[in-house]
């Protein structure tokens, strides 16, 4: 190959490398020498960067029922993805259940399960159990994870497993849902914007746990120069291998007679992994989750950071949280009464723990 062809081939290779996000910072010099190269990679892209397609198709259907816009099994698994996410939901559920005044038509147990589905999935269902005359005897909770809304008004299906379906009696299902801007068939939970932060919180915990369990991670480069022969190198390599795995973090003694200063150097390459801002990630993702749930940290038992002034009076935080968050949810759940035509859900009048401002 001529020099001109070689130059053209190298130019095409450099162009292709730059197109793929790798930019060469150096070029080969004399024959037999190595060139220093630095690479930069393309901007990160989120895995869900094509999620806008869900806004276009909204809720697809199979000819009988509509599919939810978000996989409900995924929301069910994400329920316990982080302690702050699940605790915030449990706190709301417990406050709502404690303020609920049971009626002859709805028990406290069914109401607690109904509220939990409403907070986790954004949609909750109650089934009217009727007597022989067609009157309503009671309302039972129906699992939102397996309930689908049919194409006909008042039509609902229960799908507990693959190829298993049960159609409810027409008009027997009462549905309450959180509003969505893209469709009006199923509700979407309000915490959806912080779900990625909750998943990152879990990933940070799992990474740190694997880091401690796995003693074979690459922690450093042992750079050896000077008066070290092949036998010494072999013995040193065997000693390093023996220090990995179970019983790791062993001390290593090296004696190199005649060696000079700097003959052995330790270059940490996994220091970023060892010091991966674990606490920073945990705190930042925790704040995102609590902001999405609008839950004061004092109500979840979070300990204030050292040097901070604390979270204030928890009684005042409880009153504020109940007024700004719990009471609006209570108002949304009262929609059940409007659908069935009589009082099924009612709440006790709350007594404030702190005197109200004048």
C-alpha positions in Angstrom: 0.0 0.0 0.0 1.4 3.4 -1.0 2.0 6.2 1.5 -1.0 8.1 0.1 -3.3 5.2 0.4 -2.1 4.6 4.0 -2.8 8.3 4.8 -6.3 8.0 3.3 -7.0 4.8 5.3 -5.8 6.4 8.5 -8.0 9.5 7.8 -11.0 7.3 7.3 -10.3 5.4 10.5 -9.9 8.6 12.5 -13.2 9.9 11.0 -15.0 6.7 11.9 -13.6 6.8 15.5 -14.7 10.4 15.9 -18.1 9.5 14.7 -18.4 6.8 17.3 -17.5 9.2 20.1 -13.8 8.4 20.4 -11.5 11.3 19.7 -7.8 10.6 19.3 -5.6 13.1 21.1 -2.3 11.9 19.8 -0.8 10.3 16.7 1.8 7.8 16.1 5.3 9.2 15.9 8.3 7.2 14.9 8.0 3.5 14.0 8.3 1.3 17.1 7.1 4.0 19.5 3.8 4.2 21.4 1.6 7.3 21.3 -0.4 8.6 24.2 -4.1 8.6 23.4 -7.0 10.1 25.2 -10.6 9.2 24.5 -13.9 10.9 25.3 -17.2 9.1 24.8 -20.6 10.4 23.8 -23.1 12.0 26.1 -25.1 9.5 28.3 -28.5 8.6 27.1 -31.3 7.4 29.4 -32.5 3.9 28.7 -36.1 5.2 28.6 -35.4 7.9 26.1 -38.1 6.6 23.8 -40.8 6.7 26.5 -42.7 9.3 24.6 -44.2 6.5 22.5 -46.4 5.7 25.5 -47.9 9.2 25.3 -49.0 8.5 21.8 -50.6 5.1 22.1 -52.0 5.8 25.6 -53.8 2.6 26.7 -53.9 -0.1 24.1 -56.5 -2.7 24.1 -56.9 -6.3 22.9 -60.5 -6.0 21.9 -61.9 -6.7 25.3 -59.9 -4.7 27.9 -57.4 -1.8 28.1 -53.8 -2.4 29.1 -52.4 0.0 31.7 -50.0 2.7 30.5 -47.4 1.5 33.0 -46.7 -2.1 33.8 -48.4 -2.8 37.1 -46.1 -5.7 38.0 -43.1 -3.2 37.8 -44.8 -0.8 40.1 -45.5 -3.6 42.5 -41.8 -4.7 42.6 -40.7 -1.1 42.9 -42.9 -0.7 46.0 -40.1 -1.9 48.2 -37.2 -0.6 46.1 -36.0 1.8 48.9 -37.0 2.2 52.5 -38.0 5.9 52.0 -40.3 5.0 49.1 -42.2 2.2 50.9 -42.2 4.0 54.3 -43.8 7.2 52.8 -46.5 5.1 51.3 -47.0 3.1 54.5 -47.2 6.4 56.5 -50.0 7.7 54.3 -51.8 4.4 54.4 -51.6 4.3 58.2 -52.8 7.8 58.6 -55.7 7.3 56.3 -56.6 4.0 57.9 -56.5 5.5 61.4 -58.8 8.4 60.3 -61.2 6.1 58.6 -64.6 5.5 60.3 -65.8 2.0 59.4 -69.3 1.7 57.9 -71.6 -1.3 57.6 -70.5 -1.5 53.9 -66.7 -1.2 54.2 -64.4 -2.7 56.8 -61.2 -1.1 58.0 -59.2 -4.0 56.5 -60.7 -3.6 53.1 -60.2 0.1 53.2 -56.5 -0.2 54.2 -55.9 -2.5 51.2 -57.9 -0.2 49.0 -55.8 2.8 50.0 -52.6 1.0 49.6 -53.4 0.1 46.0 -54.5 3.7 45.4 -51.1 5.0 46.6 -48.9 2.3 44.8 -50.7 2.0 41.5 -52.6 5.2 41.2 -55.8 3.2 40.8 -57.9 1.3 43.3 -61.1 -0.8 43.0 -63.9 -2.0 45.2 -66.5 -4.7 44.3 -70.1 -4.3 45.3 -71.4 -7.6 46.7 -75.1 -7.6 46.1 -77.9 -9.6 47.6 -80.7 -11.5 45.8 -82.7 -8.3 45.4 -79.8 -6.4 43.8 -79.0 -4.3 46.8 -75.4 -3.7 48.0 -74.5 -5.7 51.1 -70.9 -4.7 51.3 -67.9 -3.6 49.3 -64.8 -5.8 49.0 -61.3 -4.8 47.9 -60.1 -6.0 44.5 -56.4 -6.2 43.7 -55.5 -3.4 41.3 -52.5 -5.3 40.0 -54.8 -7.8 38.3 -57.8 -5.7 37.4 -58.4 -4.4 33.9 -61.0 -2.0 32.5 -63.1 -3.3 29.7 -64.0 -1.5 26.5 -67.7 -1.3 27.5 -68.9 1.1 30.2 -68.9 -0.6 33.6 -67.0 -3.6 32.4 -64.0 -4.9 34.3 -61.9 -8.1 34.2 -59.8 -9.9 36.8 -56.6 -11.5 35.4 -54.7 -13.3 38.2 -52.6 -15.3 35.9 -51.8 -15.9 32.2 -54.8 -17.2 30.2 -57.0 -16.8 33.3 -59.7 -14.2 33.3 -62.9 -13.5 35.2 -65.3 -10.8 34.2 -67.0 -9.0 37.0 -70.7 -8.4 37.0 -71.5 -5.3 35.0 -71.6 -2.2 37.1 -70.3 -3.9 40.2 -66.8 -2.4 40.3 -66.1 1.1 41.7 -62.9 2.7 40.5 -61.0 5.6 42.0 -57.8 6.8 40.3 -55.3 9.6 40.3 -55.6 11.9 37.3 -53.2 11.5 34.3 -52.6 14.0 31.6 -52.4 11.4 28.8 -55.4 9.2 29.4 -58.5 8.8 31.6 -58.8 5.0 31.8 -56.2 4.2 34.5 -54.6 6.3 37.2 -50.8 6.9 37.4 -49.1 7.3 40.8 -47.8 10.7 41.6 -44.3 9.5 42.7 -43.5 8.3 39.2 -41.1 11.2 38.6 -38.9 10.0 41.5 -38.9 6.3 40.6 -35.5 6.6 38.9 -34.1 8.1 42.1 -35.5 5.2 44.1 -33.9 2.7 41.7 -30.6 4.5 42.0 -30.8 4.4 45.7 -31.3 0.6 45.5 -28.5 0.2 43.0 -26.1 2.1 45.3 -27.0 -0.2 48.2 -26.6 -3.3 46.1 -23.3 -2.1 44.7 -21.9 -1.4 48.1 -23.1 -4.8 49.4 -21.5 -6.6 46.5 -18.3 -4.6 47.0 -17.9 -5.9 50.5 -18.9 -9.5 49.7 -16.7 -9.7 46.7 -13.0 -9.6 47.6 -11.8 -10.1 44.0 -12.5 -6.5 42.8 -9.6 -4.7 41.2 -8.4 -2.2 43.8 -5.1 -1.1 42.6 -2.1 -1.6 40.2 1.1 -2.8 41.7 3.8 -1.1 39.6 7.2 -2.8 40.1 10.6 -1.6 38.7 14.2 -2.0 39.7 15.9 -5.1 41.0 13.0 -7.6 40.8 13.5 -10.7 38.8 11.0 -13.2 37.4 10.9 -15.4 40.4 10.2 -12.5 42.7 7.4 -11.4 40.3 5.9 -14.8 40.4 6.0 -15.0 44.2 4.5 -11.5 44.4 1.7 -12.4 42.0 0.9 -15.6 43.9 0.8 -13.7 47.2 -1.6 -11.1 45.7 -3.9 -13.8 44.4 -4.0 -15.5 47.8 -5.1 -12.2 49.4 -8.3 -12.0 47.3 -11.7 -13.7 47.8 -12.8 -14.9 51.3 -10.4 -13.5 53.9 -9.4 -10.5 51.8 -7.8 -7.3 53.0 -4.8 -9.2 54.2 -1.5 -7.4 54.8 1.4 -8.1 52.4 5.1 -7.9 53.2 7.6 -7.4 50.4 11.4 -7.4 50.9 13.4 -6.4 47.8 17.2 -6.3 48.7 19.0 -3.6 46.8 15.8 -2.0 45.6 15.5 1.7 45.2 12.9 4.2 46.4 9.9 3.9 44.2 10.7 0.4 43.0 7.2 -0.7 44.2 4.3 1.7 43.6 0.6 1.2 44.3 -1.6 3.0 41.9 -5.3 2.8 43.0 -7.6 2.3 40.1 -10.8 1.5 41.9 -10.6 4.3 44.4 -13.6 5.8 42.7 -15.5 2.6 43.3 -14.4 2.4 46.9 -15.3 6.1 47.5 -18.2 6.3 45.2 -20.0 9.0 47.2 -22.2 6.4 48.7 -23.7 8.7 51.3 -24.1 11.5 48.8 -26.1 9.2 46.4 -28.2 7.9 49.2 -29.0 11.3 50.6 -29.7 12.9 47.2 -32.0 10.1 46.1 -33.7 10.0 49.4 -34.5 13.7 49.1 -36.0 13.2 45.6 -38.2 10.4 46.9 -39.4 12.4 49.9 -40.1 15.4 47.7 -42.2 13.3 45.3 -44.2 11.9 48.3 -44.2 15.4 50.0 -43.3 13.6 53.2 -41.4 15.4 56.0 -38.3 13.4 56.9 -39.1 13.7 60.6 -42.1 11.5 60.2 -40.1 8.7 58.7 -37.6 8.4 61.6 -34.7 10.0 59.6 -31.9 11.1 61.8 -30.7 14.7 61.1 -27.2 15.2 59.9 -24.6 16.3 62.3 -24.3 20.0 62.6 -27.8 20.6 61.3 -30.6 22.3 63.3 -32.9 19.3 63.0 -36.3 18.9 61.4 -38.3 21.0 63.8 -41.3 20.0 65.9 -42.6 16.6 64.6 -46.1 17.4 65.9 -46.3 20.5 63.7 -44.9 18.5 60.8 -47.6 15.9 61.3 -50.3 18.6 61.3 -48.9 20.2 58.2 -48.6 16.9 56.4 -52.1 15.8 57.3 -53.6 19.1 56.1 -51.6 19.3 52.9 -51.4 15.7 51.9 -53.8 13.4 53.8 -56.9 15.5 53.6 -56.7 15.9 49.8 -56.4 12.1 49.5 -59.5 11.7 51.7 -61.4 14.1 49.5 -60.4 12.0 46.4 -61.5 8.7 48.1 -64.9 10.2 48.9 -65.7 9.8 45.2 -66.7 6.2 46.1 -69.8 7.6 47.8 -70.8 9.5 44.7 -70.5 6.4 42.5 -72.5 4.0 44.7 -75.1 6.6 45.8 -74.7 6.3 49.6 -72.1 6.7 52.3 -69.5 4.0 52.2 -66.4 6.0 53.2 -66.3 8.5 56.0 -63.5 9.9 58.1 -63.3 11.0 61.7 -62.8 14.6 62.5 -59.1 15.2 63.2 -58.0 16.9 66.5 -54.9 18.9 65.8 -52.0 18.2 68.1 -50.9 21.8 68.1 -53.1 24.9 68.5 -54.0 26.5 65.2 -52.6 29.9 64.3 -54.8 32.8 65.0 
